Amino acid sequence: MSDLRTLLGIEHPIVLGPFGGLSSVALAAAVSDAGGLGSYGLYGYDGERIRSTASALRQATSRPFALNIWLPTGDEVAPNAQHAIFAQALQPFFEAVGVDMPQRPTAYLPELGEQLEAIWDAAPAALSVVFGVPAADVVEEAHRRGIRVIGTATTVAEATALADGGVDAIVATGAEAGGHRVSFLRPAEESLIGTFALVPQIVDAVSVPVIAAGGIADRRGVAAAFALGAAGVQVGTAFLATAESAANDAHRAAIRSTAADETVLTRAMSGRLARGARNRVVRAIEASGTIAPFPMQNWLTGRFRTAAGQQNLGELQSLWMGQSAPLVRFDTAADVFAELVAGAPER
């Protein structure tokens, strides 16, 4: 197994978790500048927006960074006649933030090919993917351009599939992690393995570096991950609470006030299983029993979530966070990074 630092050209084996919709150039650059791998989530970004984001990252840091995309799983719904029905079910939330009922778009998400073309132009140090194994031609093109490929697994079988697919490293993400459960071989509800059980099993099953994720927020979690055989750690929630992230004050406050057993796995906000705080909007949508399939639900709730975020209305946002939220103590990315590095072994 190669050293993760050598593989990615970084000084410390610390990776910023990519946030779909909550990534910021400032946070990714801060982690990269500190010697880790800053990551930026590109969920929903078209080619033009990817190129402008990559340009901003290049201006903000000269260090390696990763760009992250969601692979299509094949069950994503296209805009259809049901759009209006599911939109109507969410009308109270549109009204609460003062936005009009959204009309059906021509598409909910950009094409994968468009995203990849922009990523090839951006030439990040690494391309990280969730929800599947990248196609062979994608891996080959990335390698031809000198871009490392990082896959994400929630089970040993997924990790084996990723290794067989030629990825350079694998994020082993335990059920404790915040945000979406990125399972792709079996339903997410059947792939909820804790970090401490998952990491050593994946380490034993593959020969590429394994990056532990889920429940890690301080030096103790980092040390534990390395004791389990991990080559690095990926941290989300602790960085999401910092001033550099794109989270607003209500989201940061929720992270600091939510107990581990108060987070919930829900499909309410996107149509796919994800971990976050059970706030007013999650409770209401779950109680209604009306949840559109992905990505329709994610697009629809995104219309009021964006406005709620601008208005700092935490009860109407997706307050993604992991079970490590009670361990969050620092306000800046530099302080979080220093705490994490203190738990990592020296070369």
C-alpha positions, -999 to 999 in steps of 0.1 A, spaced: 0 0 0 15 33 -11 17 63 12 -13 86 8 9 117 11 32 106 -17 2 95 -38 -15 129 -36 14 152 -31 3 164 3 22 169 36 -4 154 60 -29 126 55 -59 148 62 -86 151 35 -115 176 37 -148 160 31 -165 174 -1 -198 190 6 -226 190 -20 -239 226 -18 -218 236 12 -183 236 -2 -164 268 -3 -132 279 -20 -120 294 12 -122 262 32 -108 239 5 -79 263 0 -73 265 38 -70 227 41 -47 225 10 -25 253 22 -22 236 56 -8 206 38 -39 184 35 -61 177 5 -88 203 2 -119 190 -15 -148 208 -33 -181 191 -41 -195 198 -75 -230 183 -71 -253 200 -96 -225 221 -112 -225 225 -150 -193 228 -170 -191 266 -168 -195 267 -131 -170 239 -126 -144 258 -146 -150 291 -127 -148 272 -94 -116 255 -104 -101 288 -115 -110 304 -81 -94 274 -63 -62 279 -84 -61 315 -74 -67 307 -38 -41 279 -34 -11 265 -52 -14 232 -34 -32 200 -45 -69 198 -42 -97 174 -52 -129 179 -71 -158 156 -62 -188 144 -84 -218 121 -79 -219 93 -104 -253 85 -119 -268 53 -105 -293 48 -133 -324 52 -111 -325 90 -112 -359 103 -123 -362 129 -151 -387 158 -148 -422 145 -154 -458 152 -147 -454 142 -110 -432 173 -105 -462 195 -99 -478 170 -74 -446 168 -53 -441 205 -55 -476 211 -42 -468 190 -12 -439 214 -3 -459 246 -8 -459 256 29 -421 257 28 -420 278 -3 -444 302 12 -424 303 45 -394 317 27 -412 338 2 -404 320 -30 -428 311 -58 -437 275 -65 -410 262 -88 -419 252 -124 -407 220 -139 -371 224 -153 -358 207 -184 -334 187 -163 -326 183 -126 -289 177 -130 -262 184 -156 -248 155 -177 -219 136 -163 -200 141 -196 -202 178 -193 -189 177 -158 -160 155 -167 -149 176 -196 -147 206 -173 -128 186 -147 -103 175 -173 -97 211 -181 -94 220 -144 -68 192 -139 -72 188 -101 -47 166 -82 -76 142 -76 -110 134 -88 -132 119 -60 -164 101 -68 -194 88 -48 -223 65 -56 -204 40 -78 -174 28 -96 -161 52 -123 -161 38 -158 -128 24 -171 -124 52 -197 -129 78 -170 -102 62 -148 -79 59 -178 -84 95 -189 -78 107 -154 -46 88 -151 -35 99 -185 -38 135 -173 -20 128 -140 -52 129 -119 -56 105 -91 -90 88 -86 -106 84 -52 -136 62 -48 -160 59 -18 -173 27 -2 -198 19 25 -192 -18 24 -163 -42 18 -179 -54 -15 -181 -18 -27 -144 -13 -18 -134 -44 -37 -154 -32 -68 -137 1 -66 -102 -14 -63 -110 -37 -93 -121 -6 -112 -86 9 -108 -91 37 -83 -60 50 -65 -75 53 -30 -108 45 -13 -127 64 13 -143 40 38 -172 59 51 -190 46 82 -226 51 91 -216 78 116 -208 102 88 -229 133 80 -246 139 47 -256 113 21 -250 76 25 -232 69 -8 -240 32 -11 -243 17 -46 -243 -21 -45 -271 -25 -20 -297 -1 -5 -282 24 19 -304 11 47 -287 -23 43 -251 -8 42 -250 10 76 -216 -3 89 -198 17 116 -164 32 109 -145 10 134 -159 -22 118 -157 -10 82 -122 4 80 -101 -26 90 -122 -49 69 -116 -28 38 -79 -24 47 -77 -62 47 -96 -65 14 -78 -40 -9 -42 -30 -17 -48 7 -23 -47 33 5 -78 35 26 -91 68 40 -113 66 71 -144 87 73 -172 90 98 -171 100 134 -137 116 132 -134 151 146 -102 153 168 -68 137 173 -83 107 191 -103 97 160 -73 102 137 -51 80 159 -78 53 161 -82 54 123 -45 48 118 -45 20 144 -72 3 123 -48 4 92 -61 36 75 -36 56 54 -55 88 60 -87 104 73 -115 124 57 -132 149 80 -164 168 73 -185 180 102 -156 196 122 -146 216 91 -182 224 83 -186 243 116 -157 266 108 -158 302 96 -144 293 62 -172 269 53 -203 278 33 -225 269 62 -245 298 77 -247 307 114 -278 286 120 -261 255 106 -229 261 126 -250 266 157 -269 234 151 -237 214 147 -226 227 181 -259 220 198 -270 186 184 -262 154 203 -250 123 185 -283 106 191 -302 136 178 -290 132 142 -312 111 119 -309 92 86 -337 105 64 -348 107 27 -369 138 34 -347 164 19 -333 147 -12 -350 114 -18 -318 96 -8 -307 86 27 -286 112 44 -276 121 80 -284 154 96 -304 171 123 -341 163 126 -353 199 124 -388 212 116 -388 206 79 -374 170 82 -401 162 108 -429 177 86 -419 160 54 -414 126 71 -449 130 87 -465 138 54 -453 106 39 -448 124 5 -412 123 -6 -403 125 -43 -376 102 -57 -341 115 -63 -332 140 -77 -366 155 -79 -370 159 -42 -335 173 -39 -342 199 -66 -376 208 -52 -364 213 -16 -334 231 -29 -356 260 -40 -367 268 -5 -335 255 13 -314 281 -6 -337 309 4 -338 296 40 -301 296 41 -299 332 29 -324 341 57 -305 320 83 -336 299 89 -321 267 102 -354 249 107 -360 250 69 -325 239 58 -307 206 54 -286 206 85 -262 179 75 -238 167 102 -223 135 115 -224 118 149 -191 135 158 -209 169 161 -206 170 199 -168 168 195 -165 200 174 -146 226 193 -128 249 169 -139 279 149 -112 280 122 -100 255 96 -64 260 108 -73 251 144 -93 220 133 -64 209 110 -38 213 138 -59 192 161 -63 164 135 -26 164 126 -17 159 162 -32 125 160 -15 114 127 17 94 127 49 110 114 64 97 82 
